[in-house]
Every structure is written in C-alpha cells, then in structure tokens.
Amino acid sequence: MNLALASGAGAGLSSLVGEAAQAAPFNYFDRRIPDEAHLKIAELAPQGISAVAFTPSNGWVVVTQTGTYFARNIPPECFTTLGQLIASGVQINCVAFPPAGGNSWVITGNGGFFCRNIPQECADTIAQRYTAGQPVTDVAFPPGGANSWTVATATGFFARNVDDECFQMMRNLTQAGRSVTRVAFPYTGGWTVVAQDEFFARNIDAECYQQMNAFAAGGWQLHTIAFSPVNNGWSLCSRGPVPPLPPDPIRQIERMVGNGMGMWASMAATGAPGVAAAFLVNNQIAWSTGYGWLEAGQPVATHPESAFQAASISKAVASLGFMRLVQTSMGALPLNADVRPLLNWPLGQRACLAPGPAPTLDLLLAHRAGVIGRGSTFPLNACAGFDANSGGGFSGYGPGVPVPTLLDVLNGLGNSPRVELSTTPGTQYHYSGPGFTVLQRMLEQRTGQTLAQYMANQIFAPLGMTTSSYDLAPAFQLAAGHVGGAVIPGKRNRYPESAAAGLYTNVLDLGTLLGYLNRAWTAPGDIPGPLNKASVTTMLSPGPTPDMGRGWFLTAPGTPNFSYNHTGSNFGFKTEIRGYPTRGMGYAILTNGDDFNLVTAIADAIRATYGLPA
C-alpha cells in the first residue's frame, strides 16, 4: 500500500527494432505499436498530442490539444463519451484503461472527467480532486490489476498499491517545484514517472529509455508515454519544449555524489541499499528524499519516514536530554558536578592512575572525563601507551545473544570492557561511548526512568519527533543494516548502551531537531521547546574540548560559518547530521550500509550545491 500525497535515471531491458518518426515542432517516437496508430500519431503530432493510450487488447486512442481524436477497438462507450466531452469544450488530459479490459476506462480533462468500471477508490479520488478544483492530469494502472493505480494533478498525486520504488520516485521528483505529469506501466512490468523536465524509469524497454533521454537532451518535455500490450510496444510524444522551471538542487546533488558517479552508482559501489536525506532552508525542511530499499531483496523502499539506527548521533540527541535534566534541576545538578555520587554504582579507576580531579557531567559531554575511550582503553590495565585506534565504541548484540543490562555493560559483563577511568579527568580528549553510558546511568538513577522513557517524554514529544526512540526494538518500520550489500545477521544489532548508540530515528525528525536548535540558537530569548536559550547556548558553545560543545562537534564557532554536527557508525549503518544556525540550514543523512564514504559523498554534494562550508 502507498500513501496519498499532495533527471532522468533508471534501467531498461533489451529492445527490438521498429518504426520511428519525428515531426517538427512536435516530437514523437514509437516502436512496435499498431501501424495505423503510428501513422495517426504522425498525422496528428502537429496539433499537439495530449493523450495516447492502449487497451489490454491493443486497441488504442490518440487525442490532440485541438480536440481531434482517433481510436481503434476501444470500448464504444469510451469512444462516445470522449467525443461528447470534447464537443462540450473539455480539453482532454488523459485516457487510461485498467488491465481488466472490457468496458473499463477513464477520461480526464480540464473541465471534467468520466470513468467506467475502474477501482472505486480511484474513481472517488478523481472525483474529490475535481471537487477541490484540481483537474486530474494523469491516471495510470499497473498490469497487476485490482485496486492499484496512480492519480496526478498539477498540485499533487495519489497512489495505491503500486511498486514502492515507483511511489518513492513520485515523491522524490516532486520535491523541487515539479509536478508528476505522467506515470506509465509496461504490460511486461516496470514503470516510469515523468515530472515535467525530469523522469525516472525502472525495467522498461532500453530503447524507450534512450529516447526519453534524447527528448530531454533536446529540451523537449515528454507529454505522453504509453505502452502497448503486444511485443512490449511503446509511444513517446512531446508537444514542445520544457517550460521555464526553478532550479532543482536535488537532481544536482544526485548527479554530484561520488565526484559525479551519481547517487545510485555510489550506493551500489558502497553496498548501501538504502539512503534517506533531508535539507533545511529557513529552518524548515525544504526537501526530503529516499533512495533504494530498507532491506536488500525486499520490496519496501526507503522513504523520509523510514527509521534507521542513528548510531553515534544518539550521543548528540541524548545530550538534549542531559541538558534538560541539568536545566530542570534548578541548580541542584550543575554541569561541573562530580558524576560519581549520582550513579549508585562505583565508577572506578585503573590502579596505575593517580588520584585526580572529578569526572564531571561537563567533561563527560566533551569526551574529556578520563573514562575509557578511543585511544585510552587497550591494553586493559594501562594508563599510557594505549592503542590509539581502538576502544571508545560498542559493537552491539546480534541475534541469539542475550542483551545485557546497562549495569552489566558498566561492569564489563557484556562484550565490552568494564567502564572505568584510564586517564586523569580533564587532561585528554578520547572519544568515549562508555562515557555516555555513565551519563545514561546518572539520568536513569536520578529520574527513575529509562533513557528511552525520559527522552520520549521530555524531548521527542515536545518537539514532535514521532519516529524517534531509544527502545531496543521500537514499533516503527525499520531499515535493516548491511555490509557489502548483504543484510547483517538479525538485520540490526541491539545496543543497550542507548545514549551512545541506541537511537532509532528518521530524517524528518532529525530535520525537526535541527530547525529547533537553529531557531533556539539565534532567537533573542527562549522559544517553545525542551531547552531554554541558556541551555542551547551552552550545549552548542565550546566547552572543555575546544571543538566541541556538549555532545556536539563544532566548526567555526563565533563566525557566520558556524555549524554543529555529529556522525554515526553502527554495524551496518552510517549517518550524519549538521546544522548551520546563522544560515537557517542543515541536513540529515541516514544510510543502511557500512561504508562511510557514501555519507561523506552525499554530504559533500549537499554542501557544494548550497555553498555551505564543511
């Protein structure tokens, strides 16, 4: 089932040789359609063809903008109604025939429509659009039949039970000032979506796809595309050039990814079946897109609503919860408080470490509290001479493995070392997921709630982040993780170290969060939300670590190029989020592959397109 909603790329199959033609100033091209249909299109092309359609029995109809029409072997009632509508002054937009055949058809125009024996929900949707003053420009039916269809108007589209990637691309192509103008389904399977000057196709005839690109290269808008049920025939028609349209930054980004390799080729090269992205302008989500699949080999496409593991973005988001706890303590829990008395658990230190300053909340949020981390964990009994490239993260728990409690993790009873101090607090930076488990323990002990409960009530609900959760297995539709394009065992590892790695979210929620933080940073005073101005300022200002706030990495603080960001790397997932508060911009990228190069390539393309600094 699909949702109802307000540069060409794709793949094709082999083609056969057939007849083709061209008539200036109107272009057309076809293969393997009935000879009479081919000749009639050639004859009528100068009048501007507005509709071409084939019945399941290879009947056909051609209609022009001037009201001329010709048909062969279509239902008699359809032919009669078509003539009546044209005679009444209706300019025809579309004629379509469901795969059931017989007396089933629909005609839409600028001043009305008529249909017979099409799916009732489709008929109701068309009627509702006309009642709302939105003439239907296109109707299409996949060959599978039943309640499966698309309906398009100049301002939106609706789809039901079509290929999920087709629906995905209908959404993607309409994110930058375009509207869906044609959707078509070959009788052999596959689909194509046209949105004025842009299109995407999957598993259509290769020559058909080549000619679609040829039309685009010549500046021609593809006004009709139709597939016949015999010999995989097809027809393309244009009434003229593409009209002036706004720039499309999304297509530019898709082409730029991977130094021009392109989005889909880059996804394939890095083994990531699915990507979701969102971008903010004026602190609002300007566009959001999905690419590929939630799980390799399965028919569920990635959408902006799809939930992914956020990986270490979990730390940045959890930092709002920790700052909220400090804020609501009314001074009883300052950032410079020693965390140890708040844990109800002994945070120890290695025997080789001399007594030193207290590990505080502020130091923990800046990865500077002395807790074991990257480059300060192994060897396990050392306080110096560490392996610089190990430690600091969590590998998660796969299928068939018991998930330890947070207390077990702290005590080293899971698959990671005991959490303890290995360097003197305040003296060294070591990125530390274990440090965030200490913060998680502190919050849970102080509030009597799990981190998941606290974040849901105190952060996500106030911000309207409806698809975000620190639960081990939230009831969302979840992306599966992949390595080398293959689904990881169990689809997703589980992370009881919630604050460090356990967040599930989508790009829409992350975009909402970025918009809130940007506004809160630039506002002269408090704005509605979980954090006051002082808390946001503290969180996004340099602290004990110069290039960090509290839980967020900072770039160029104090300048117009200031941004805050975090990346994430879980088994099978790679992610990035970045906000530019003084510009009112930001982006979120979630992928279900294990190669961070893809995230970097997408982020680079976004920044280059919008002129943003890294």
Secondary structure by P-SEA (a helix, b strand, c coil): cccccccccccccbbbbbbbbccccbbbbbccccaaaaaaaaaacccccccccccccccccccccccccccccccaaaaaaaaaaaaacccccccccccccccccccccccccccccccaaaaaaaaaaaaaccccccccccccccccbbbbcccccccccccaaaaaaaaaaacccccccccccccccccccccccccccccccaaaaaaaaaaaaacccccbbbbbcccccbbbbbccccccccccaaaaaaaaccccccaaaaaaaaccccccbbbbcccccccccccccccccccccccccccccccccccccaaaaaaaaaaaccccccccccccccccccccccccccccccccaaaaaaccccccccccccccccccccccccccccccccccbbbbcaaaaaacccccccccccccccccccccaaaaaaaaaaaaaaccccaaaaaaccccccccccccccccccccbbbbbbcccccccccbbbbccccccbbbbcaaaaaaaaaaaaaaaaccccccccccaaaaaaaacccccccccccccccccccccccccccccccccccbbbbbccccccbbbbbccccaaaaaaaaaaaaaaacccc
